[in-house]
Amino acid sequence: MKFSNIKYLILRRVVQLGLLFLYFTGNVWGWKILQGDLSTSLLFNKVPLSDPFALLQIFATGAIVGTNVLIGALIIVLFYGIIGGRAFCSWVCPVNLVTDAAAWLRRKLLIDKIERKVWISRNIRYYMIIIALIVSAISGLAAFEVISPITILNRNIIFGIGSGLGFIVAIFLFDLFVVKNGWCGHICPLGGVHSIIGKYSLFRVKHTSENCTLCMKCRVVCPESQVLHMIGKKSITVNDIECTNCGRCIDICDDDALGFTVGKYIKENNKESK
């Protein structure tokens, strides 16, 4: 396999594992680069970072949070809202390592060739947001944070807790044998939140139909294949909010028909509105 076919995959793994390493060193050795976890962090012992969805759940419980938590959530919203889109899911979230492994093994075992017997809506993740907020309000606890596989895996690696790993194995098996990209692509409410946050982000994947040979390799590896509906039809950016900006479609394309671009989303929508 050529390096050009896995360059973004390698870069994502470097970022994901690098963040886990920095969190680990912050906890174990007291390094000040990145301390805390994905729910709430402190960058360089100065800059607060907070999960916006966790904050919404805390608000739902009626609890009061500190100014630093509000600022941290605002920083995350601005970053992904302006630049990253839904990149948290593919570049930061540790569960992506698990679900990508399941997707890879699913392709190798040709499970997708077997008749599909289970189907679930991709809109479940948006319903899960509402459910999590309602349960948080009723229970007085940040509901999703209690069972979140993201929190479980993140804290197990950082703090060495060792509990809840059965849930991670269940997600792997669910994605492998039941529904393709089931957790991240259909259920995870945090993915839904980041889809909404990144709706108007500038960083996008661009398709050039003139170069496309309709090999469809991009749709095979894409965790949200429905966002590539324009393949072979027209040259536009991927404007669907579910795109994770993972770059796998770009990696796998041998036709130079896909690539990252900045700002095209706004330009194209301005043209359409005229």
N, C-alpha and C positions, 0 to 999 in steps of 0.2 A: 504493500500500500504506500502511495506517495505521501510525503509530508503535507503537500498542499491539500490532500483529502482529509486531513485530521488536524489542521493547524488551529482552528477555533476550538475543537474538542480539547486539544492539549492545553490551550490557553485557559479554557474554562476550568479544567482540572487543577491547573496551577493556582488560579484564583480561589477556588473552593477549598483546596487543601491548605493553601497559604493562610486563608482566613481562620481556618480551624487551628492551624499551628499557632497563629498569633493569639487567638483566644486562650489556647492551652498554656502558652508561655506567660500570658498575663495572669492566669490563675495560679500556675505552679511556681513560676520563677519571678513573678512580680514585674514583668516587663510592662512598660507604660504605653506601648504602641496601641494595643487594642485590649481592653478589659471588659468583662461581662459576658454576655451571650447575645444571640440574635434578637432577643426581646428588648434588651436595653444594654447599651454599650457606652464606653467612653474612649474616644480616639485621642491618642497622644495626651491623655490625662486632662484634656481640655474640652474637646468637642463631644457633646452628647448625641447619641443615636438611639432612636426608639422605634419599635415596630408599630406602625399606625393602626393595624388591626387589633393588636393587644391593647392599645390605648382606647380604642372604641369600646372594647369589651369592659375595660375598667370604668369608663364613663357610664356604661350601661348598668354597672353594679351600684352606681351612685357614689363611688369613692372619689376622693380628691387627689390629684397628682401634682407633683412639683413642676415648677417652671422649666426645669432642665429636661423633663420628660416631654413636655409640650414642644420645646425647641427641637429636641431630638427627632420627634415624629415629623415636625415640619421640614427638617433637613432631608429626611428620607423621602417625603412626599415630593418635595421640589426636585430632588435628584432624579427620581424615577419618572416624575411627571414631565420634566423638561428633557431629560437625556435618555435614561435607561429603558423606559417602557416597562415591560414585564420581565426585564433581565434578571431580577432577583431570583426567579424560579430556576433559571438555567446556569447562572453565574455565581450565585451565593448559596442557595439552599442546599444543605447536605443531603437531603432526601433525594435530590436529583441524581446523586451518585448511585443510589439504590434503584430508582426507577429506570435510569438509563441502562443499567446492567440487565434489568429484566427485559427491557425492550430489545437489547442486543441479543440476548439469549433466545428471546421469542422469535427473532428473525432467523437465527441459526437453526433452531429446531423446526422452522417452517410452520409454526403454530398458526400464523395468519392465513395459511392455505387451507386450514381446516374450516369447515362450515361454521359460521358465527352463530352461536346460540344465545349469547347474552348481549344486550344492548342497554346502555343507560345514557341519559341526556347529559350533554356537556354543561347544561345550565344548572345542574345540581350544585355546583360550587357557589353559585350566586344565592341559591336558596339556603345553603349552609351558612352564609354570612348572616342572614336574617335569623336563622335558628340559633346560631351562637350568641347573637346579641340578646335574643329573647331569653334564652336559658341563663345567660349571665345576669340579666336583670332580675330573674326569678330566684336564682340560687345565691346571688351575691358574690359569685366567683367568676373569673375570666374563663368561661366554659371551654373554649377551644384550646386555650393554653394548658389546661389540665390533661388533655388527651392528644395534643398536637404531636405527631411523629417528628416534626421539625424540631420542636423543643426537646423531645425525648432524645433524639439522636445527637443534637447539638450539645446538650448538657452531659450526655453519656461520654462523649469524646472529650469535652473540655474538663469536666469535673470527675470523670471516672465513676459515675453513679452505678451504672450497670443494670438498671431496671427498665422495664418497658420495651426491651428489644424484641419481644415477641410480636409487638405491633408492627415493627419495621419488617420483620420476616413475613408477616401477613400481607403487608403492602407489596413486597417483592413477589410473592406467590399470586396475589390478586392480579397484578400487572402481567405476570408471566402466563397464567393459565385462564384468567377470566376475561378481563377487558384490556385491550391494548392501551397503554398510557392511562390506565384507569384512575389512579390517584391524582396525579398532577393535571391530567387532561380533563377530568370530569368532576372530581369530588373536592379537592383541597380549597377551602374558602380563602386562604391567604393568596392563592393564585388568582382567585376572582377579584380580590381587593387590589392586587397589583395590576390586573388587567384594566380595572377602572381608573386607577391612578395614572397609568401610562397611556391613556387613550390618545392624548395629543402630543406625545413625546416626539422629539425630532429625529432620533436615531432609528432608522428603518432598514428593512431589506428591500432591495429594488430588483424587479424582474425585467429583463430585456428580451421580449418575445422573439426578436429577429435572430437571436443567437440560439434559441431553444430548439432542441431536436426531439422533444417529447419523450425522453428516456424515462421520465417519472421517478428517477432515483431520489429526487428531493422529497417527493411525497411519501416515499417509503420510510425515510429516516426522520421526517418531521414529526415531533411529538404532538403538533396541532395541525395536521395535514389539511384541515378545512381552510386554513388561512391562505393556502397556495392555490386557490380556485382560479387564479388568472393565468396559470402556467399554460403556455402555448397559445394564449388568446390575445393578451394585450400587455403592453409595457407600462406597468404602474408599480408603485410601492405597495408593500404588504401593510395595509392599513387596519386590518382586523386587530382588535385589542387583545386577542388571545395569543398572538405571536410572542414567543419568549426571547426573541433575538439571540437564539443559541448559536446560530451560524452553521448548523449542520447541513442545511440545504445548500449553502454556499460552498462548504467543504466538498460535498459529494458531487457538485455540478462540474462536469468536464467541459461544458460548452461556454463557460464564462457568461452565463445567462442570469446569474444571481450575484448580488454583492450588497454590501452595506452602503447606505447613503445618509445624508443629513439634510433635513429641511424640505424634502420633496413632498412630504405629506401636506404641509400647509399650502405649498404652491399648487398642488393638484386640486385640493379642495377649494381654493380660491377660484381656479379656472372653472370648476364644476358649478360654483355658485353664481357665475356671471352669465 
